[in-house]
Amino acid sequence: GQDLFSIEEYVTSQYNYSLHEGRTQHMSTFAPAAAMFYTDLEKLAGLTLPTDYGSGVEYANGIAQSLFPTSDIGLQ
């Protein structure tokens, strides 16, 4: 998914799997090269403050600044 928690969970699960394999890579190694973020064009909800349309928390700043500061983000 493209929601904040699904992306974070994916990265965490990849990192945890690598630990079980005996690898010691830093968690940032598993950050995706890019993530997609969806918003509505009328209000631009979820860009600077979290919003939930029922499918998970959309929060562009949370993805960009907290999770993946070096990744690209696509906006749709």
Chimera marker file (.cmm) of the C-alpha trace (Angstrom):
<marker_set name="trace">
<marker id="1" x="0.000" y="0.000" z="0.000" r="1" g="1" b="0" radius="0.5"/>
<marker id="2" x="0.892" y="3.637" z="-0.192" r="1" g="1" b="0" radius="0.5"/>
<marker id="3" x="-0.217" y="4.552" z="3.309" r="1" g="1" b="0" radius="0.5"/>
<marker id="4" x="2.348" y="5.524" z="5.937" r="1" g="1" b="0" radius="0.5"/>
<marker id="5" x="2.093" y="2.429" z="8.114" r="1" g="1" b="0" radius="0.5"/>
<marker id="6" x="2.054" y="-0.089" z="5.257" r="1" g="1" b="0" radius="0.5"/>
<marker id="7" x="5.267" y="1.340" z="3.838" r="1" g="1" b="0" radius="0.5"/>
<marker id="8" x="6.913" y="1.402" z="7.258" r="1" g="1" b="0" radius="0.5"/>
<marker id="9" x="5.791" y="-2.184" z="7.939" r="1" g="1" b="0" radius="0.5"/>
<marker id="10" x="7.215" y="-3.359" z="4.604" r="1" g="1" b="0" radius="0.5"/>
<marker id="11" x="10.642" y="-1.852" z="5.320" r="1" g="1" b="0" radius="0.5"/>
<marker id="12" x="10.655" y="-3.224" z="8.868" r="1" g="1" b="0" radius="0.5"/>
<marker id="13" x="9.743" y="-6.717" z="7.674" r="1" g="1" b="0" radius="0.5"/>
<marker id="14" x="12.527" y="-6.676" z="5.076" r="1" g="1" b="0" radius="0.5"/>
<marker id="15" x="15.010" y="-5.572" z="7.734" r="1" g="1" b="0" radius="0.5"/>
<marker id="16" x="13.832" y="-8.256" z="10.181" r="1" g="1" b="0" radius="0.5"/>
<marker id="17" x="14.127" y="-10.933" z="7.508" r="1" g="1" b="0" radius="0.5"/>
<marker id="18" x="17.699" y="-9.864" z="6.810" r="1" g="1" b="0" radius="0.5"/>
<marker id="19" x="18.561" y="-10.263" z="10.502" r="1" g="1" b="0" radius="0.5"/>
<marker id="20" x="17.265" y="-13.847" z="10.428" r="1" g="1" b="0" radius="0.5"/>
<marker id="21" x="19.516" y="-14.422" z="7.443" r="1" g="1" b="0" radius="0.5"/>
<marker id="22" x="22.517" y="-13.218" z="9.479" r="1" g="1" b="0" radius="0.5"/>
<marker id="23" x="22.980" y="-9.955" z="7.608" r="1" g="1" b="0" radius="0.5"/>
<marker id="24" x="23.810" y="-6.775" z="9.514" r="1" g="1" b="0" radius="0.5"/>
<marker id="25" x="22.784" y="-4.083" z="7.049" r="1" g="1" b="0" radius="0.5"/>
<marker id="26" x="21.418" y="-0.807" z="8.438" r="1" g="1" b="0" radius="0.5"/>
<marker id="27" x="17.636" y="-0.435" z="8.227" r="1" g="1" b="0" radius="0.5"/>
<marker id="28" x="18.015" y="2.507" z="5.820" r="1" g="1" b="0" radius="0.5"/>
<marker id="29" x="19.346" y="0.010" z="3.269" r="1" g="1" b="0" radius="0.5"/>
<marker id="30" x="15.797" y="-1.276" z="2.836" r="1" g="1" b="0" radius="0.5"/>
<marker id="31" x="14.161" y="2.079" z="2.111" r="1" g="1" b="0" radius="0.5"/>
<marker id="32" x="12.538" y="2.066" z="-1.315" r="1" g="1" b="0" radius="0.5"/>
<marker id="33" x="13.959" y="4.248" z="-4.076" r="1" g="1" b="0" radius="0.5"/>
<marker id="34" x="10.561" y="5.940" z="-4.301" r="1" g="1" b="0" radius="0.5"/>
<marker id="35" x="7.114" y="5.892" z="-2.731" r="1" g="1" b="0" radius="0.5"/>
<marker id="36" x="3.743" y="6.976" z="-4.106" r="1" g="1" b="0" radius="0.5"/>
<marker id="37" x="1.412" y="9.249" z="-2.222" r="1" g="1" b="0" radius="0.5"/>
<marker id="38" x="-2.236" y="9.943" z="-3.016" r="1" g="1" b="0" radius="0.5"/>
<marker id="39" x="-4.233" y="13.068" z="-2.141" r="1" g="1" b="0" radius="0.5"/>
<marker id="40" x="-7.347" y="14.846" z="-3.330" r="1" g="1" b="0" radius="0.5"/>
<marker id="41" x="-6.757" y="17.844" z="-5.570" r="1" g="1" b="0" radius="0.5"/>
<marker id="42" x="-9.438" y="19.973" z="-3.940" r="1" g="1" b="0" radius="0.5"/>
<marker id="43" x="-8.080" y="20.022" z="-0.370" r="1" g="1" b="0" radius="0.5"/>
<marker id="44" x="-4.623" y="18.426" z="-0.758" r="1" g="1" b="0" radius="0.5"/>
<marker id="45" x="-5.369" y="16.514" z="2.437" r="1" g="1" b="0" radius="0.5"/>
<marker id="46" x="-2.562" y="14.433" z="3.847" r="1" g="1" b="0" radius="0.5"/>
<marker id="47" x="0.330" y="16.508" z="2.572" r="1" g="1" b="0" radius="0.5"/>
<marker id="48" x="1.318" y="18.340" z="5.761" r="1" g="1" b="0" radius="0.5"/>
<marker id="49" x="-1.049" y="16.682" z="8.251" r="1" g="1" b="0" radius="0.5"/>
<marker id="50" x="-2.123" y="13.031" z="8.445" r="1" g="1" b="0" radius="0.5"/>
<marker id="51" x="-5.485" y="12.072" z="6.961" r="1" g="1" b="0" radius="0.5"/>
<marker id="52" x="-7.312" y="8.759" z="6.670" r="1" g="1" b="0" radius="0.5"/>
<marker id="53" x="-9.754" y="7.981" z="3.882" r="1" g="1" b="0" radius="0.5"/>
<marker id="54" x="-10.492" y="4.575" z="5.403" r="1" g="1" b="0" radius="0.5"/>
<marker id="55" x="-7.621" y="2.648" z="3.851" r="1" g="1" b="0" radius="0.5"/>
<marker id="56" x="-4.810" y="3.858" z="6.105" r="1" g="1" b="0" radius="0.5"/>
<marker id="57" x="-3.085" y="7.065" z="7.098" r="1" g="1" b="0" radius="0.5"/>
<marker id="58" x="-1.905" y="9.181" z="4.176" r="1" g="1" b="0" radius="0.5"/>
<marker id="59" x="0.834" y="11.583" z="5.229" r="1" g="1" b="0" radius="0.5"/>
<marker id="60" x="3.366" y="12.844" z="2.699" r="1" g="1" b="0" radius="0.5"/>
<marker id="61" x="5.547" y="14.683" z="5.233" r="1" g="1" b="0" radius="0.5"/>
<marker id="62" x="5.640" y="11.581" z="7.408" r="1" g="1" b="0" radius="0.5"/>
<marker id="63" x="6.887" y="9.509" z="4.499" r="1" g="1" b="0" radius="0.5"/>
<marker id="64" x="9.321" y="12.108" z="3.212" r="1" g="1" b="0" radius="0.5"/>
<marker id="65" x="10.843" y="13.351" z="6.441" r="1" g="1" b="0" radius="0.5"/>
<marker id="66" x="10.417" y="10.536" z="8.944" r="1" g="1" b="0" radius="0.5"/>
<marker id="67" x="10.637" y="7.303" z="7.002" r="1" g="1" b="0" radius="0.5"/>
<marker id="68" x="12.597" y="7.950" z="3.840" r="1" g="1" b="0" radius="0.5"/>
<marker id="69" x="14.368" y="11.302" z="3.778" r="1" g="1" b="0" radius="0.5"/>
<marker id="70" x="16.552" y="10.217" z="0.841" r="1" g="1" b="0" radius="0.5"/>
<marker id="71" x="13.782" y="8.620" z="-1.275" r="1" g="1" b="0" radius="0.5"/>
<marker id="72" x="11.754" y="10.222" z="-4.053" r="1" g="1" b="0" radius="0.5"/>
<marker id="73" x="8.004" y="10.629" z="-3.665" r="1" g="1" b="0" radius="0.5"/>
<marker id="74" x="5.426" y="10.620" z="-6.419" r="1" g="1" b="0" radius="0.5"/>
<marker id="75" x="2.207" y="12.563" z="-5.864" r="1" g="1" b="0" radius="0.5"/>
<marker id="76" x="-1.071" y="11.482" z="-7.435" r="1" g="1" b="0" radius="0.5"/>
<link id1="1" id2="2" r="1" g="1" b="0" radius="0.2"/>
<link id1="2" id2="3" r="1" g="1" b="0" radius="0.2"/>
<link id1="3" id2="4" r="1" g="1" b="0" radius="0.2"/>
<link id1="4" id2="5" r="1" g="1" b="0" radius="0.2"/>
<link id1="5" id2="6" r="1" g="1" b="0" radius="0.2"/>
<link id1="6" id2="7" r="1" g="1" b="0" radius="0.2"/>
<link id1="7" id2="8" r="1" g="1" b="0" radius="0.2"/>
<link id1="8" id2="9" r="1" g="1" b="0" radius="0.2"/>
<link id1="9" id2="10" r="1" g="1" b="0" radius="0.2"/>
<link id1="10" id2="11" r="1" g="1" b="0" radius="0.2"/>
<link id1="11" id2="12" r="1" g="1" b="0" radius="0.2"/>
<link id1="12" id2="13" r="1" g="1" b="0" radius="0.2"/>
<link id1="13" id2="14" r="1" g="1" b="0" radius="0.2"/>
<link id1="14" id2="15" r="1" g="1" b="0" radius="0.2"/>
<link id1="15" id2="16" r="1" g="1" b="0" radius="0.2"/>
<link id1="16" id2="17" r="1" g="1" b="0" radius="0.2"/>
<link id1="17" id2="18" r="1" g="1" b="0" radius="0.2"/>
<link id1="18" id2="19" r="1" g="1" b="0" radius="0.2"/>
<link id1="19" id2="20" r="1" g="1" b="0" radius="0.2"/>
<link id1="20" id2="21" r="1" g="1" b="0" radius="0.2"/>
<link id1="21" id2="22" r="1" g="1" b="0" radius="0.2"/>
<link id1="22" id2="23" r="1" g="1" b="0" radius="0.2"/>
<link id1="23" id2="24" r="1" g="1" b="0" radius="0.2"/>
<link id1="24" id2="25" r="1" g="1" b="0" radius="0.2"/>
<link id1="25" id2="26" r="1" g="1" b="0" radius="0.2"/>
<link id1="26" id2="27" r="1" g="1" b="0" radius="0.2"/>
<link id1="27" id2="28" r="1" g="1" b="0" radius="0.2"/>
<link id1="28" id2="29" r="1" g="1" b="0" radius="0.2"/>
<link id1="29" id2="30" r="1" g="1" b="0" radius="0.2"/>
<link id1="30" id2="31" r="1" g="1" b="0" radius="0.2"/>
<link id1="31" id2="32" r="1" g="1" b="0" radius="0.2"/>
<link id1="32" id2="33" r="1" g="1" b="0" radius="0.2"/>
<link id1="33" id2="34" r="1" g="1" b="0" radius="0.2"/>
<link id1="34" id2="35" r="1" g="1" b="0" radius="0.2"/>
<link id1="35" id2="36" r="1" g="1" b="0" radius="0.2"/>
<link id1="36" id2="37" r="1" g="1" b="0" radius="0.2"/>
<link id1="37" id2="38" r="1" g="1" b="0" radius="0.2"/>
<link id1="38" id2="39" r="1" g="1" b="0" radius="0.2"/>
<link id1="39" id2="40" r="1" g="1" b="0" radius="0.2"/>
<link id1="40" id2="41" r="1" g="1" b="0" radius="0.2"/>
<link id1="41" id2="42" r="1" g="1" b="0" radius="0.2"/>
<link id1="42" id2="43" r="1" g="1" b="0" radius="0.2"/>
<link id1="43" id2="44" r="1" g="1" b="0" radius="0.2"/>
<link id1="44" id2="45" r="1" g="1" b="0" radius="0.2"/>
<link id1="45" id2="46" r="1" g="1" b="0" radius="0.2"/>
<link id1="46" id2="47" r="1" g="1" b="0" radius="0.2"/>
<link id1="47" id2="48" r="1" g="1" b="0" radius="0.2"/>
<link id1="48" id2="49" r="1" g="1" b="0" radius="0.2"/>
<link id1="49" id2="50" r="1" g="1" b="0" radius="0.2"/>
<link id1="50" id2="51" r="1" g="1" b="0" radius="0.2"/>
<link id1="51" id2="52" r="1" g="1" b="0" radius="0.2"/>
<link id1="52" id2="53" r="1" g="1" b="0" radius="0.2"/>
<link id1="53" id2="54" r="1" g="1" b="0" radius="0.2"/>
<link id1="54" id2="55" r="1" g="1" b="0" radius="0.2"/>
<link id1="55" id2="56" r="1" g="1" b="0" radius="0.2"/>
<link id1="56" id2="57" r="1" g="1" b="0" radius="0.2"/>
<link id1="57" id2="58" r="1" g="1" b="0" radius="0.2"/>
<link id1="58" id2="59" r="1" g="1" b="0" radius="0.2"/>
<link id1="59" id2="60" r="1" g="1" b="0" radius="0.2"/>
<link id1="60" id2="61" r="1" g="1" b="0" radius="0.2"/>
<link id1="61" id2="62" r="1" g="1" b="0" radius="0.2"/>
<link id1="62" id2="63" r="1" g="1" b="0" radius="0.2"/>
<link id1="63" id2="64" r="1" g="1" b="0" radius="0.2"/>
<link id1="64" id2="65" r="1" g="1" b="0" radius="0.2"/>
<link id1="65" id2="66" r="1" g="1" b="0" radius="0.2"/>
<link id1="66" id2="67" r="1" g="1" b="0" radius="0.2"/>
<link id1="67" id2="68" r="1" g="1" b="0" radius="0.2"/>
<link id1="68" id2="69" r="1" g="1" b="0" radius="0.2"/>
<link id1="69" id2="70" r="1" g="1" b="0" radius="0.2"/>
<link id1="70" id2="71" r="1" g="1" b="0" radius="0.2"/>
<link id1="71" id2="72" r="1" g="1" b="0" radius="0.2"/>
<link id1="72" id2="73" r="1" g="1" b="0" radius="0.2"/>
<link id1="73" id2="74" r="1" g="1" b="0" radius="0.2"/>
<link id1="74" id2="75" r="1" g="1" b="0" radius="0.2"/>
<link id1="75" id2="76" r="1" g="1" b="0" radius="0.2"/>
</marker_set>
